[in-house]
């Protein structure tokens, strides 16, 4: 895979997915182990965090990479 052929939109999408996944996982673990939430409720919070942050991060990173 040639990384130089990626467009700024490709980079933004990939990095936004990476960051949103990491933050969603962190949120899940923090809610579950840190706050003692039920595992399924904490999982839902982590998923919601990732789903909400991914489009926001994509827009932010797209403007940063252009």
Secondary structure, 3 states (H helix, E strand, C coil): CCHHHCCHHHHHHHHHHHHHHHHHHHHHHHHHHHCCCCHHHHHHHHHHHHHHHHHHHHHHHHHHHC
